[in-house]
Amino acid sequence: MSVTEEDFPELRAEVRGWLAEHRTAAVAPYGAHPPHSHHAGEPERRWVELLRKGRWLCLSWPETYGGRGLGELECMAVNEEFARAGTSRPRLGMGETLVAPAILAHGSEEQRRHFLPRILSGEDIYCQGFSEPEAGSDLALLRTRGEVDGDRLVINGHKIWTSGAQHASMMFLLCRTDPTAERHRGPSYVLVPMRDNGIEVRPIRMMSGGEGYCEEFITDASAPLSNVIGGLGSGWRVAMTTLGAERAGEISTQHLGYLMEFDRLAGRLRDQGRLDDPRVRDTLARLYGRIQLMRCSGVRAVDELRAGEPVAALLAIDKLNWSELHADFGAAALELQGLAGLERPPGDGYPVDELQRAFLESRGRRIARGTNQIQRNIIAERVLGLPKDPRPD
Ligand SMILES: Cc1cc2nc3c(=O)[nH]c(=O)nc-3n(C[C@H](O)[C@H](O)[C@H](O)COP(=O)(O)OP(=O)(O)OC[C@H]3O[C@@H](n4cnc5c(N)ncnc54)[C@H](O)[C@@H]3O)c2cc1C
């Protein structure tokens, strides 16, 4: 499956042994991107609980905080074994993927001991409060304010496009705590309780019918100063750690989810008797080729990680590849099926099948996690060495 296949034989054997014992409880892999409500299901909850007991969550965290202290390549090996067994190894949302790396890199020992176990136990579920109506790609334009009042920070402002805010109990947000400071120096990175704390959450209906994200009106929300990570006014570098904490640990297996969706589409086209159409075959061949390219970029990432190379630029290329592929896949899935692709499943609200959902939700993924134009800027500057994008003062 990848160049790491012979590596870490003991770790791989441990995963295989554990999976052999618990296979019956395993849930099917999610496909390229899990539906927003997926984690709420009872089988998934039971599976996560088993993984927690088996210590197969938060693998890269030091053992002191409940992890296994695994490096990126070891995490890849574990993910490959789960994929090989035909199941998934869910991660604990943004708490695990985005906040924990920032706490580990910039938090005090007290903060690590307090916040990390709460992420691992599922007690704290995080959402990301960075974007604002006037601050997206250029986060330095954010206006949400935080004022120190005794040993607390009082926060006022407006956040938007916050994925999963309606299910979260905590928000990690950026707010300006020094209005006189320069644009990149002012913000602080704070962990703020969401409930009964002056945060009004309004879900935003997406075109897929789901309510994947929300906007929040924040009025006098309060958090203890001990919830500020990295110190007051130092939030920028903490946010950079969060934004840089990409899914390198999944990069060698991520193509499998796309392959699964591809198989679903090919199966449906076969059932519809369309596989003899040369146009259908040509489109499927091109999509399949791009999924294999994604697999190759995963293998390359493994090599670069091994050589100790920074993978930020590679991850920008990867984000561009998977999000553009998924948007093209979604469009092709509907087009190749003809009218059958538009038939909606029965159900209340705005029901869609998984291929229709892929079409609708893949559009936004070119914007989420840094728009593809911004990824192109990163590639232009860091890989091609082109002049930097001019920035306003
Ligand atoms: C599905 C989804 C989930 C999201 N989840 C979250 C979340 O959980 N938390 C959160 O805080 N935010 C979230 N976002 C918001 C996302 O981070 C922002 O939408 C994104 O950063 C872009 O900001 P913007 O929408 O303000 O667009 P803008 O920054 O206003 O950009 C508008 C257009 O201008 C282009 N542009 C801007 N600057 C440049 C430049 N320098 N060079 C070239 N082109 C440029 C952009 O590419 C874009 O096409 C989510 C967005 C989506 C779609």
The ligand as a MOL file (V3000), in Angstrom:
LIG
                    3D

  0  0  0     0  0            999 V3000
M  V30 BEGIN CTAB
M  V30 COUNTS 53 58 0 0 0
M  V30 BEGIN ATOM
M  V30 1 C -17.2480 24.1050 4.5460 0
M  V30 2 C -16.5930 25.2290 5.3130 0
M  V30 3 C -16.2920 25.0500 6.6510 0
M  V30 4 C -15.6770 26.0930 7.3670 0
M  V30 5 N -15.4250 25.9110 8.7090 0
M  V30 6 C -14.8630 26.9190 9.4090 0
M  V30 7 C -14.6620 26.7880 10.8260 0
M  V30 8 O -14.9670 25.7550 11.4270 0
M  V30 9 N -14.1350 27.8270 11.5120 0
M  V30 10 C -13.7580 28.9940 10.8940 0
M  V30 11 O -13.2420 29.8810 11.5760 0
M  V30 12 N -13.9650 29.1680 9.5550 0
M  V30 13 C -14.5130 28.1710 8.8080 0
M  V30 14 N -14.7450 28.3160 7.4660 0
M  V30 15 C -14.4530 29.6030 6.8590 0
M  V30 16 C -13.2420 29.5810 5.9490 0
M  V30 17 O -12.0520 29.4540 6.7170 0
M  V30 18 C -13.2810 30.8850 5.1590 0
M  V30 19 O -14.4510 30.8600 4.3510 0
M  V30 20 C -12.0670 31.0160 4.2780 0
M  V30 21 O -10.9270 31.2500 5.0710 0
M  V30 22 C -12.2270 32.1800 3.2750 0
M  V30 23 O -12.6020 33.3460 3.9080 0
M  V30 24 P -13.8420 34.1960 3.3790 0
M  V30 25 O -15.0220 33.3060 3.2300 0
M  V30 26 O -13.9640 35.3980 4.2550 0
M  V30 27 O -13.4150 34.6560 1.9170 0
M  V30 28 P -12.4160 35.8290 1.5480 0
M  V30 29 O -11.1700 35.7150 2.3500 0
M  V30 30 O -13.1630 37.1170 1.5940 0
M  V30 31 O -12.0700 35.4790 0.0520 0
M  V30 32 C -12.9770 35.7470 -1.0280 0
M  V30 33 C -12.2900 35.2870 -2.3090 0
M  V30 34 O -11.0760 36.0320 -2.5220 0
M  V30 35 C -9.9650 35.1350 -2.6630 0
M  V30 36 N -8.7780 35.7090 -2.0210 0
M  V30 37 C -8.6960 36.2830 -0.7830 0
M  V30 38 N -7.4380 36.6510 -0.5240 0
M  V30 39 C -6.6800 36.2940 -1.6060 0
M  V30 40 C -5.2980 36.4030 -1.9470 0
M  V30 41 N -4.4220 36.9320 -1.0970 0
M  V30 42 N -4.9010 35.9090 -3.1420 0
M  V30 43 C -5.7840 35.3410 -4.0110 0
M  V30 44 N -7.1200 35.2260 -3.7520 0
M  V30 45 C -7.5540 35.6770 -2.5640 0
M  V30 46 C -10.3870 33.8660 -1.9220 0
M  V30 47 O -9.6810 32.7440 -2.4090 0
M  V30 48 C -11.8730 33.8090 -2.2550 0
M  V30 49 O -12.0870 33.2220 -3.5130 0
M  V30 50 C -15.3600 27.3110 6.7100 0
M  V30 51 C -15.6680 27.4900 5.3660 0
M  V30 52 C -16.2770 26.4590 4.6700 0
M  V30 53 C -16.6140 26.6810 3.2190 0
M  V30 END ATOM
M  V30 BEGIN BOND
M  V30 1 1 1 2
M  V30 2 1 2 3
M  V30 3 2 2 52
M  V30 4 2 3 4
M  V30 5 1 4 5
M  V30 6 1 4 50
M  V30 7 2 5 6
M  V30 8 1 6 7
M  V30 9 1 6 13
M  V30 10 2 7 8
M  V30 11 1 7 9
M  V30 12 1 9 10
M  V30 13 2 10 11
M  V30 14 1 10 12
M  V30 15 2 12 13
M  V30 16 1 13 14
M  V30 17 1 14 15
M  V30 18 1 14 50
M  V30 19 1 15 16
M  V30 20 1 16 17
M  V30 21 1 16 18
M  V30 22 1 18 19
M  V30 23 1 18 20
M  V30 24 1 20 21
M  V30 25 1 20 22
M  V30 26 1 22 23
M  V30 27 1 23 24
M  V30 28 2 24 25
M  V30 29 1 24 26
M  V30 30 1 24 27
M  V30 31 1 27 28
M  V30 32 2 28 29
M  V30 33 1 28 30
M  V30 34 1 28 31
M  V30 35 1 31 32
M  V30 36 1 32 33
M  V30 37 1 33 34
M  V30 38 1 33 48
M  V30 39 1 34 35
M  V30 40 1 35 36
M  V30 41 1 35 46
M  V30 42 1 36 37
M  V30 43 1 36 45
M  V30 44 2 37 38
M  V30 45 1 38 39
M  V30 46 1 39 40
M  V30 47 2 39 45
M  V30 48 1 40 41
M  V30 49 2 40 42
M  V30 50 1 42 43
M  V30 51 2 43 44
M  V30 52 1 44 45
M  V30 53 1 46 47
M  V30 54 1 46 48
M  V30 55 1 48 49
M  V30 56 2 50 51
M  V30 57 1 51 52
M  V30 58 1 52 53
M  V30 END BOND
M  V30 END CTAB
M  END
